Amino acid sequence: MPDHALQRDVTRLCIQCAILLLQHGAESALVEELSTRLGKALGMESVESSISANAIVLTTIRHGRCLTSTRKNHDRGINMHVVTQVQHIVIMTEHALLGPHEVQKRLAHIRPFRYPRWQVVGMVGLSCACFCKLNNGGWDGAAVAFLASSIAMYVRQLLTHRQMHPQINFCLTAFVATSVSGLLLTLPVLHNTSTIAMAASVLLLVPGFPLINAVADMFKGHINTGLARWAMASLLTLATCIGVVMALSLWGLRGWA
C-alpha cells in the first residue's frame, strides 16, 4: 500500500477510535492517549489531536507529511463497554496482532452493551432504597424510595427512548420521583416516615460521571472540554431541581428537611 494511502486509512482509524471514546463517556486524556497509541502502532511517527465537547481534530505525521481529519461529536450516552472494547483493539494492535484492515473491521462491529430495562429499573430502585436506609430512613422509607425511584427510572427510560432533550428528561423524571414519594408520604400509614425517602428517590439523577470527567479533564489540562462537561452537568442538576420544586409546589408537599 502506498504511504499516502496508508496514512489516510490510519488517520481515519485514529479519529474513529477517538470519536467512539468521546461519544461514550471517556475522559479527554484517555481519548488522546489511545488515538495516539493506535496511530503509532500502525506506523505513524506522531499523532496530534485537539479535543472539544463538540468535535475532534486529529493530525497524523509520517515522513514529514501531515494529514488532518475532523469529526463532529454526538453524545451517545455513557457506556464503558465501548471504551473497554476500543482499549482491547489498541492493545492488540500494539502487539502486532491486528493490521489496519482488522482494526477497521473490529471498530465497525463495536456495539454498545445495554442491560435489560427491568434489570436497570430494579437495581436503581434498590440503590436508592439502600441509601435511604443507610441514612436512617427506616424500612418504610426505603420501600417508598424503591417504588418512587423505580417508577422514575422507567419514565426516564421511556423519555430517552423517545429522544427527549436531556434537560427536559431530567426535569420530568425528578417531578415524577418527587411526586410519587411525596404523595406516598401523605398516606396515614406513612405519615411518620422520614422525608429522606423523597431525597433518596431522585438520586438516580445525580450526574456523577460527567462531573468526575469534568474535574479529571481540567486537572489534566483539557480545560475547555472540562468546563463544557461541567456546564452540562450543572444544567442537568438545575433541571432536576426545577422538577423537584415543581412537584413540591403543585402537590403542596412538605420539604426534605
C-alpha positions in Angstrom: 0.0 0.0 0.0 1.4 3.5 -0.9 2.5 5.7 2.0 -0.2 8.3 1.4 -3.0 5.7 1.2 -1.7 4.0 4.4 -1.6 7.4 6.2 -5.1 8.3 5.1 -6.5 5.0 6.3 -4.7 5.2 9.7 -5.8 8.8 10.2 -9.4 7.7 9.7 -8.9 4.8 12.1 -7.4 7.1 14.8 -10.2 9.6 14.6 -12.8 6.9 14.6 -11.2 5.5 17.7 -11.2 8.9 19.3 -14.8 9.7 18.5 -16.0 6.4 19.8 -14.4 7.0 23.1 -15.6 10.6 23.4 -19.2 9.7 22.4 -19.4 7.1 25.1 -18.0 9.0 28.1 -14.3 8.5 28.2 -12.2 11.4 29.6 -10.2 13.5 27.2 -6.8 12.3 28.3 -7.8 8.7 27.6 -9.2 9.7 24.2 -5.9 11.5 23.3 -3.8 8.7 24.6 -5.5 5.8 22.9 -5.8 7.5 19.5 -2.1 8.4 19.7 -1.1 4.8 20.6 -3.2 3.4 17.8 -1.6 5.7 15.2 2.0 4.9 16.3 1.2 1.2 16.4 0.1 1.4 12.8 3.3 3.2 11.7 2.7 6.9 12.2 5.6 9.0 13.6 3.3 11.3 15.6 -0.4 11.8 16.2 -1.7 15.2 17.4 -5.2 15.9 18.4 -7.4 18.7 19.6 -10.5 17.7 21.6 -13.5 19.8 22.3 -17.0 18.9 23.6 -18.4 19.1 20.1 -15.7 17.9 17.8 -12.2 16.3 17.4 -9.4 17.5 15.1 -6.7 14.9 14.6 -3.4 15.1 12.6 -1.0 12.2 11.7 2.6 12.8 10.7 4.6 10.3 8.6 7.8 11.1 6.7 7.2 14.8 7.1 3.7 14.6 5.6 0.8 15.8 7.7 -2.8 14.7 7.2 -5.7 16.2 9.2 -9.2 15.0 9.7 -12.2 16.4 11.7 -15.2 14.7 13.2 -18.3 16.1 14.9 -19.1 14.6 18.3 -22.7 13.4 19.1 -23.2 12.3 22.6 -24.5 8.7 22.7 -24.5 8.2 26.5 -22.0 6.7 28.9 -21.1 3.1 28.0 -17.9 1.7 29.4 -18.3 -1.5 27.3 -17.4 0.5 24.2 -14.5 2.2 25.9 -13.1 -1.2 27.0 -13.6 -2.7 23.5 -11.6 0.2 22.0 -8.8 -0.3 24.6 -8.6 -4.0 23.7 -8.3 -3.2 20.0 -5.5 -0.7 20.7 -3.6 -3.2 22.9 -3.9 -5.9 20.3 -2.6 -3.5 17.6 0.4 -2.6 19.7 1.3 -6.3 20.0 1.1 -6.6 16.1 -1.9 -8.8 16.3 -4.0 -6.5 14.2 -3.4 -4.5 11.0 -5.3 -1.5 9.6 -7.9 -3.7 7.9 -8.6 -5.8 11.0 -8.8 -2.7 13.2 -11.3 -1.1 10.8 -13.5 -4.3 10.9 -13.4 -4.5 14.7 -14.2 -0.8 15.3 -17.1 -1.1 12.8 -18.5 -4.1 14.8 -18.4 -2.4 18.2 -22.0 -2.2 19.6 -22.9 -0.6 23.0 -23.9 -3.2 25.6 -27.2 -2.5 27.3 -28.6 -4.2 30.3 -32.3 -5.2 30.2 -34.6 -2.4 31.1 -36.3 -4.2 34.0 -32.9 -5.0 35.5 -31.8 -1.4 35.4 -35.1 -0.3 36.9 -34.8 -2.8 39.7 -31.1 -2.0 40.6 -31.7 1.7 40.5 -34.6 1.4 42.8 -32.6 -0.9 45.2 -29.7 1.5 45.3 -31.9 4.5 46.2 -33.7 2.4 48.8 -30.3 1.4 50.3 -29.2 5.0 50.5 -32.4 5.9 52.3 -32.0 3.0 54.8 -28.3 3.9 55.5 -29.4 7.5 56.2 -31.8 6.5 58.9 -34.8 6.5 56.6 -36.2 3.2 58.1 -37.6 0.3 56.2 -40.8 2.1 55.3 -38.7 5.0 53.9 -36.6 2.5 51.9 -39.8 1.0 50.4 -41.1 4.4 49.4 -37.7 5.3 47.8 -37.6 2.0 46.0 -41.0 2.4 44.5 -40.6 6.1 43.6 -37.1 5.7 42.1 -38.1 2.6 40.1 -41.1 4.4 38.5 -38.9 7.4 37.9 -36.3 5.3 36.2 -38.9 3.7 34.0 -40.1 7.1 33.0 -36.6 8.3 32.3 -36.0 5.2 30.0 -39.2 6.0 28.1 -38.3 9.6 27.6 -34.7 8.6 26.5 -36.2 6.1 24.0 -38.3 8.9 22.5 -35.1 11.1 22.3 -36.3 13.7 24.7 -33.9 16.6 25.4 -31.7 15.6 28.4 -32.7 18.7 30.5 -36.4 18.1 29.9 -35.9 14.4 30.6 -34.2 15.1 34.0 -36.9 17.7 34.9 -39.8 15.4 34.2 -38.1 12.4 35.9 -37.4 14.4 39.0 -41.0 15.6 39.0 -42.3 12.0 38.9 -39.9 10.8 41.6 -40.8 13.6 44.0 -44.5 13.3 43.2 -44.7 9.6 43.9 -42.6 9.6 47.0 -44.2 12.8 48.4 -47.8 11.6 47.8 -47.0 8.2 49.4 -45.7 10.0 52.5 -49.1 11.8 52.8 -50.8 8.5 53.4 -51.8 8.0 57.1 -49.8 4.7 57.4 -46.6 6.5 56.2 -47.2 9.9 57.9 -44.3 9.4 60.3 -41.9 8.2 57.6 -38.7 10.2 57.2 -38.6 12.7 54.3 -35.2 11.4 53.4 -37.1 9.0 51.2 -38.0 11.9 48.9 -34.4 12.9 48.6 -33.3 9.4 48.0 -35.8 8.9 45.2 -34.1 11.4 43.0 -30.5 10.2 43.5 -30.7 8.4 40.1 -30.4 11.8 38.5 -27.1 12.9 40.1 -24.7 13.4 37.2 -21.8 11.9 39.0 -19.9 10.5 35.9 -20.0 13.8 33.9 -18.8 15.7 37.0 -15.9 13.3 37.6 -14.9 13.5 34.0 -15.1 17.3 34.1 -12.8 17.5 37.1 -10.4 15.0 35.6 -10.3 16.9 32.3 -9.5 20.2 34.0 -6.8 18.7 36.2 -5.1 17.1 33.2 -5.1 20.2 31.1 -8.2 19.8 29.0 -9.8 23.0 30.4 -12.3 23.7 27.6 -13.7 20.1 27.5 -13.8 20.0 31.3 -15.7 23.3 31.5 -18.2 22.1 28.8 -18.8 18.9 30.7 -19.1 20.8 34.0 -21.7 23.2 32.4 -23.7 20.3 31.1 -23.7 18.5 34.4 -24.8 21.8 36.1 -27.7 22.2 33.7 -28.8 18.7 34.4 -28.7 19.4 38.1 -30.7 22.6 37.6 -33.3 20.7 35.6 -33.6 18.2 38.4 -34.1 20.9 41.0 -36.8 22.5 38.9 -38.6 19.2 38.6 -38.4 18.7 42.4 -39.7 22.3 43.2 -42.5 21.9 40.6 -43.7 18.7 42.4 -43.4 20.2 45.9 -45.4 23.3 44.8 -48.0 21.5 42.8 -49.0 19.0 45.4 -48.2 21.1 48.4 -45.8 18.5 49.8 -43.6 19.0 52.8 -39.9 19.6 52.1 -36.9 17.3 52.6 -35.9 19.0 55.9 
